[in-house]
């Protein structure tokens, strides 16, 4: 499993208002880049956003918590 960071520039059309332009960042843990990319693309499309640009890269995460760390229980 890898972690990917996607930076997305998207536009959403609105009724009787100017289009809304947004840049957002998404961090996704997935088995592959394609799986993560498809998830971000689909999630934004279902929400009514038109993807103008999407950039992704692998992010390295090191979990250095102790095995007896119970602060999140």
Secondary structure, DSSP 8 states (H G I E B T S, - for coil): -EEEEEEEEEEEEETTEEEEEEEEEEEEEESSHHHHHHHHHHHHHHTT-EEEEEEEEEE-------TT--TT-
